């Protein structure tokens, strides 16, 4: 697989991320682009998972706050930005939350 394909795959579900992670370990030389998008994708999955759990708890306790579930649409837009950056071979962080993950997850790379 090419570096671009692995970068894109790192955003497509956790299964896609796992495939990209294990395939990237076989690359010689290592690709900074793939490692960057693996970090961004993994951070995005963790952030989305935690945020969705928090929103579920809040809206189940206070049903009047159901409109907070529209935050997941913002997550969808951020996810698309990550994929667009991978398609364009750019090492740009996902807007708003991407800077949090740039120097995290040392097991990647």
ABEGO torsion letter per residue (X at the ends): XBAAAAAAAAABEAAAAAAAAAAAAABOBBBAAAAAAAAAAAAAAAAAAAAAAAAAAAAAABAAAAAAAAAAAAAAAAAAAAAAAAAAGBBBBBBGAAAAAAABGAABX
